[in-house]
Amino acid sequence: MIKKELAISDTGFVFDPTTGDSYSMNSIGKDILSMLKENKVKEEIEAEILEKYEIDANTFENDYYDFISTLQEYYLITD
């Protein structure tokens, strides 16, 4: 589950008010994080990303799990 207090700007700037940390994400990362914040499941996120960006399903699958691991590393998401 994503931290509810995260602020995500349209440009991909992410701010965690609980720690004061900020992050910058590309457009795909911003979209995924925004969808996670809306409690969308992986299948919904995958469908939207594949429709919006020129990316294949295998690449999405690998990159999605890497991105989730990174979010967990920075304590922006919990299991």
C-alpha positions as CSV (number, residue, x, y, z in Angstrom):
1,M,0.0,0.0,0.0
2,I,1.3,3.4,-0.9
3,K,1.7,6.1,1.7
4,K,-1.4,8.2,1.6
5,E,0.3,11.4,2.5
6,L,2.6,11.5,-0.6
7,A,2.2,14.5,-2.8
8,I,2.7,13.9,-6.5
9,S,2.9,16.8,-8.9
10,D,2.0,16.7,-12.6
11,T,5.7,17.0,-13.4
12,G,6.7,13.8,-11.5
13,F,8.0,15.5,-8.3
14,V,7.1,13.4,-5.3
15,F,7.2,14.8,-1.7
16,D,6.9,12.7,1.5
17,P,5.8,15.1,4.2
18,T,6.5,12.5,7.0
19,T,10.2,12.5,6.2
20,G,10.7,15.7,4.2
21,D,12.2,13.6,1.4
22,S,11.5,14.4,-2.2
23,Y,12.0,12.4,-5.4
24,S,11.8,13.0,-9.1
25,M,10.1,10.4,-11.4
26,N,9.7,10.1,-15.1
27,S,6.2,10.1,-16.6
28,I,5.7,6.4,-16.4
29,G,6.8,6.3,-12.8
30,K,4.5,9.2,-11.9
31,D,1.6,7.5,-13.6
32,I,2.2,4.2,-11.8
33,L,2.6,5.9,-8.5
34,S,-0.6,7.9,-9.0
35,M,-2.5,4.8,-9.9
36,L,-1.2,3.0,-6.9
37,K,-2.4,5.9,-4.8
38,E,-5.8,5.3,-6.3
39,N,-5.6,1.7,-5.1
40,K,-5.5,0.3,-8.7
41,V,-4.2,-3.2,-9.0
42,K,-1.3,-4.3,-11.2
43,E,-3.5,-5.5,-14.0
44,E,-5.3,-2.1,-14.2
45,I,-2.0,-0.3,-14.1
46,E,-0.5,-2.5,-16.8
47,A,-3.5,-2.0,-19.1
48,E,-3.3,1.8,-18.8
49,I,0.5,2.0,-19.2
50,L,0.5,-0.4,-22.3
51,E,-2.2,1.8,-23.9
52,K,-0.6,5.1,-23.1
53,Y,3.1,4.3,-23.8
54,E,5.1,2.4,-26.4
55,I,6.1,-0.5,-24.2
56,D,5.6,-4.2,-24.4
57,A,4.1,-6.4,-21.7
58,N,7.4,-8.2,-20.8
59,T,9.2,-4.9,-20.4
60,F,6.4,-3.5,-18.3
61,E,6.4,-6.6,-16.1
62,N,10.1,-6.4,-15.3
63,D,10.2,-2.6,-14.9
64,Y,7.0,-2.6,-12.7
65,Y,8.5,-5.0,-10.2
66,D,11.8,-3.1,-10.1
67,F,9.9,0.1,-9.5
68,I,7.9,-1.5,-6.7
69,S,11.1,-2.7,-5.1
70,T,12.6,0.8,-5.3
71,L,9.4,2.3,-3.7
72,Q,9.7,-0.3,-0.9
73,E,13.4,0.6,-0.4
74,Y,12.5,4.2,0.1
75,Y,9.6,3.3,2.4
76,L,7.1,4.9,0.1
77,I,5.1,1.6,-0.2
78,T,4.5,-1.2,2.2
79,D,3.9,-4.9,1.4
